[in-house]
Amino acid sequence: MGSPPASEWTGVLLSTLLEETGIDPKAKWIIAEGADSPTPCIAACLCSRPWTTPWLALYQNGERIQPGQGYPMRLWLPGYEGNMNVKYLRPAHAHRKPGR
């Protein structure tokens, strides 16, 4: 599959997906949880510049993400260190402020 930094990741912008769901337009933060962390929560700003907008990775090197890389999807947070990306994405919730 290749190492994550050397891989080609493809998916969908989180903002595009959230617009389709009809979330509160005043919501500017997403609280995301991953199943692989003892404290599975991160707040990401949805009002970022386009090149730092969070997105959902669905494919790695043209194939569905494998279990070791966060199947079924992984939340990528451009501008953050790789360990901040959320693998094994569980429920995510949109909020007006960065806290719960």
Residue frames as qw, qx, qy, qz and C-alpha x, y, z in Angstrom:
[[0.000, 0.884, 0.467, 0.000, 0.00, 0.00, 0.00],
 [0.382, 0.549, -0.085, 0.738, 2.90, 2.38, 0.61],
 [0.321, -0.309, -0.520, 0.729, 3.65, 4.61, 3.55],
 [0.068, 0.827, 0.522, -0.196, 1.08, 7.34, 4.30],
 [0.085, -0.769, 0.112, 0.624, 3.35, 10.32, 3.52],
 [0.111, -0.311, 0.702, 0.631, 4.35, 8.85, 0.14],
 [0.284, 0.408, 0.865, 0.061, 0.81, 7.88, -0.82],
 [0.158, -0.169, -0.340, -0.912, -1.71, 9.53, -3.07],
 [0.099, 0.375, 0.788, -0.478, -4.88, 10.13, -1.06],
 [0.183, -0.225, -0.453, -0.843, -8.22, 10.97, -2.68],
 [0.072, -0.460, -0.810, 0.357, -11.61, 11.74, -1.23],
 [0.028, -0.758, -0.466, -0.455, -14.07, 14.57, -0.71],
 [0.065, 0.363, -0.306, 0.878, -13.87, 17.94, 1.02],
 [0.133, -0.358, -0.811, 0.443, -15.63, 17.78, 4.37],
 [0.191, 0.351, 0.156, -0.904, -17.33, 21.12, 3.63],
 [0.402, 0.090, -0.609, -0.678, -18.89, 19.66, 0.46],
 [0.363, -0.225, -0.904, 0.014, -20.27, 16.69, 2.36],
 [0.086, -0.384, -0.613, 0.685, -21.61, 18.88, 5.18],
 [0.273, 0.222, -0.148, -0.924, -23.31, 21.26, 2.74],
 [0.435, -0.065, -0.767, -0.467, -25.17, 18.27, 1.27],
 [0.322, -0.320, -0.848, 0.273, -26.43, 17.33, 4.74],
 [0.202, -0.745, -0.330, -0.544, -27.89, 20.77, 5.39],
 [0.548, -0.342, -0.487, 0.587, -25.99, 21.59, 8.59],
 [0.153, -0.918, -0.241, 0.273, -26.41, 24.89, 10.40],
 [0.571, 0.678, -0.005, 0.462, -24.56, 27.46, 8.23],
 [0.224, -0.885, 0.261, -0.312, -23.32, 29.14, 11.43],
 [0.906, -0.341, 0.203, 0.143, -21.45, 25.97, 12.41],
 [0.337, 0.854, -0.395, 0.026, -17.77, 26.71, 11.88],
 [0.155, -0.530, 0.818, -0.160, -16.18, 23.80, 13.76],
 [0.859, 0.006, -0.442, -0.259, -16.32, 20.04, 13.39],
 [0.476, -0.518, 0.656, -0.273, -15.76, 17.77, 16.38],
 [0.784, 0.290, -0.500, -0.227, -14.48, 14.46, 15.03],
 [0.686, -0.459, 0.530, -0.194, -13.87, 11.19, 16.83],
 [0.560, 0.438, -0.686, -0.155, -11.63, 8.33, 15.81],
 [0.928, -0.291, -0.099, -0.208, -11.86, 4.76, 17.11],
 [0.834, 0.199, -0.335, 0.390, -8.08, 4.36, 17.46],
 [0.193, 0.484, -0.374, 0.767, -7.41, 6.87, 20.24],
 [0.333, -0.364, -0.752, 0.437, -7.96, 6.74, 24.01],
 [0.066, 0.612, 0.302, -0.728, -9.13, 10.36, 23.73],
 [0.397, 0.286, 0.694, 0.528, -10.80, 10.24, 20.33],
 [0.130, 0.891, 0.417, -0.124, -11.71, 13.85, 19.72],
 [0.406, -0.113, 0.194, 0.886, -10.40, 16.76, 17.66],
 [0.241, 0.828, 0.334, -0.380, -11.86, 20.13, 16.74],
 [0.454, 0.057, 0.469, 0.755, -11.20, 21.37, 13.22],
 [0.181, 0.559, 0.118, -0.801, -12.19, 24.73, 11.81],
 [0.544, 0.501, 0.647, 0.184, -14.50, 24.61, 8.79],
 [0.203, 0.960, 0.123, -0.145, -13.82, 28.28, 8.00],
 [0.581, -0.442, 0.410, 0.547, -10.25, 27.65, 6.90],
 [0.269, 0.621, -0.434, -0.594, -8.69, 28.69, 3.64],
 [0.885, 0.290, -0.152, -0.331, -9.34, 26.21, 0.80],
 [0.597, 0.450, -0.646, 0.155, -5.85, 24.66, 1.05],
 [0.009, 0.244, -0.802, 0.545, -6.36, 23.94, 4.76],
 [0.713, -0.122, -0.015, -0.690, -9.95, 22.70, 4.56],
 [0.476, -0.199, 0.838, -0.178, -10.48, 19.31, 6.25],
 [0.665, 0.272, -0.434, -0.544, -11.41, 16.49, 3.90],
 [0.845, -0.161, 0.460, -0.222, -12.30, 12.80, 4.04],
 [0.163, 0.485, -0.803, -0.306, -9.83, 10.40, 2.46],
 [0.887, 0.084, 0.228, -0.393, -11.55, 7.35, 0.99],
 [0.924, 0.356, -0.037, 0.135, -8.78, 6.02, -1.25],
 [0.397, -0.736, 0.469, 0.284, -5.04, 5.48, -0.89],
 [0.141, -0.382, 0.768, 0.495, -3.09, 4.97, -4.12],
 [0.466, 0.113, -0.539, -0.693, -6.33, 4.39, -6.05],
 [0.494, -0.206, -0.843, -0.049, -7.65, 1.66, -3.73],
 [0.567, -0.718, -0.230, -0.333, -10.04, 1.78, -0.79],
 [0.122, -0.684, 0.569, -0.440, -8.25, 2.63, 2.43],
 [0.652, -0.003, -0.751, 0.105, -7.04, -0.51, 4.19],
 [0.649, -0.674, -0.349, -0.041, -7.88, -1.22, 7.84],
 [0.691, -0.292, -0.159, 0.642, -4.37, -0.31, 8.99],
 [0.259, 0.150, 0.137, 0.944, -4.72, 3.13, 7.43],
 [0.187, 0.170, 0.352, -0.901, -8.12, 4.04, 8.86],
 [0.241, -0.241, -0.781, -0.524, -10.81, 2.17, 6.89],
 [0.532, 0.584, 0.570, 0.224, -13.54, 3.13, 6.05],
 [0.298, 0.836, 0.099, 0.450, -12.42, 6.77, 5.94],
 [0.600, -0.277, -0.230, 0.714, -9.85, 9.08, 7.39],
 [0.018, 0.977, 0.209, -0.026, -10.23, 12.76, 8.24],
 [0.651, 0.177, 0.004, 0.738, -7.28, 14.71, 6.82],
 [0.197, -0.934, -0.192, 0.227, -6.42, 18.03, 8.42],
 [0.625, 0.523, -0.005, 0.580, -4.05, 19.93, 6.11],
 [0.008, 0.776, -0.222, 0.591, -1.66, 22.13, 8.02],
 [0.704, -0.572, 0.318, -0.275, -1.56, 19.81, 11.04],
 [0.092, -0.456, 0.884, 0.037, 0.95, 17.08, 11.84],
 [0.516, 0.048, -0.758, -0.396, -0.04, 13.67, 10.50],
 [0.216, -0.153, -0.896, 0.358, -0.83, 12.30, 13.95],
 [0.274, 0.245, 0.348, -0.862, -3.71, 14.79, 14.14],
 [0.494, 0.067, -0.572, -0.651, -5.50, 13.15, 11.20],
 [0.635, -0.125, 0.537, -0.541, -8.40, 11.07, 12.46],
 [0.263, 0.147, -0.908, -0.291, -8.32, 7.41, 11.44],
 [0.186, -0.338, -0.921, 0.052, -11.37, 5.12, 11.75],
 [0.177, -0.174, 0.032, -0.968, -13.66, 8.13, 11.70],
 [0.073, -0.455, -0.858, 0.226, -16.69, 7.76, 13.94],
 [0.047, 0.865, 0.496, 0.058, -19.46, 10.30, 14.42],
 [0.330, 0.053, -0.005, 0.943, -18.57, 13.90, 13.68],
 [0.054, -0.800, -0.575, 0.164, -20.64, 16.83, 14.84],
 [0.282, 0.513, 0.123, 0.802, -20.79, 20.44, 13.62],
 [0.374, -0.692, -0.449, 0.424, -20.72, 23.22, 16.23],
 [0.156, 0.951, 0.099, 0.249, -20.57, 27.00, 16.37],
 [0.232, -0.853, 0.447, -0.139, -17.62, 26.96, 18.80],
 [0.457, 0.463, -0.758, 0.038, -14.57, 24.67, 19.07],
 [0.198, -0.183, 0.847, -0.458, -15.71, 23.02, 22.34],
 [0.122, -0.297, -0.934, -0.159, -18.48, 20.48, 22.77]]
